[in-house]
Amino acid sequence: MGRKTILIGFSLFGFVLGFLAWLLRNTAAGLIAQIGLNQDIADAVLAGIAGGFLMVLTVLVWSALD
């Protein structure tokens, strides 16, 4: 695969992941808030999980290409 194809693929995957996280944010944030965290912290936890998931997949794919 070319560099442009990989970059476009990662950007599309990031968009889809962010879009799904936005749709599910109220439900997931409500579940996180039940353990005693406020809404801002719950949103930050969700953003961190989504970002971490994306970075793990990026490293896995990158190492598979070498």
QUIMOSUL-V453667 format. One record per residue. N is the residue number from 1. RES is the residue in one letter. D_FIRST is the distance of its C-alpha to the first C-alpha in Angstrom with 1 decimal. Layout:
N_RES_D_FIRST, N_RES_D_FIRST
//
This chain:
1_M_0.0, 2_G_3.7, 3_R_6.7, 4_K_8.3, 5_T_6.4, 6_I_6.8, 7_L_10.2, 8_I_11.2, 9_G_10.5, 10_F_12.6, 11_S_15.2, 12_L_15.6, 13_F_16.1, 14_G_18.5, 15_F_20.3, 16_V_20.9, 17_L_22.1, 18_G_24.4, 19_F_25.7, 20_L_26.6, 21_A_28.2, 22_W_30.2, 23_L_31.4, 24_L_32.4, 25_R_33.8, 26_N_37.4, 27_T_37.5, 28_A_35.6, 29_A_37.5, 30_G_40.7, 31_L_40.0, 32_I_39.3, 33_A_42.3, 34_Q_44.5, 35_I_44.2, 36_G_45.9, 37_L_43.2, 38_N_43.6, 39_Q_41.1, 40_D_39.5, 41_I_38.8, 42_A_37.5, 43_D_35.1, 44_A_34.0, 45_V_33.4, 46_L_31.3, 47_A_29.2, 48_G_28.8, 49_I_27.8, 50_A_25.1, 51_G_23.8, 52_G_24.0, 53_F_22.2, 54_L_19.3, 55_M_19.2, 56_V_19.5, 57_L_16.5, 58_T_14.5, 59_V_15.7, 60_L_15.2, 61_V_11.5, 62_W_11.2, 63_S_13.5, 64_A_11.7, 65_L_8.6, 66_D_11.4
//
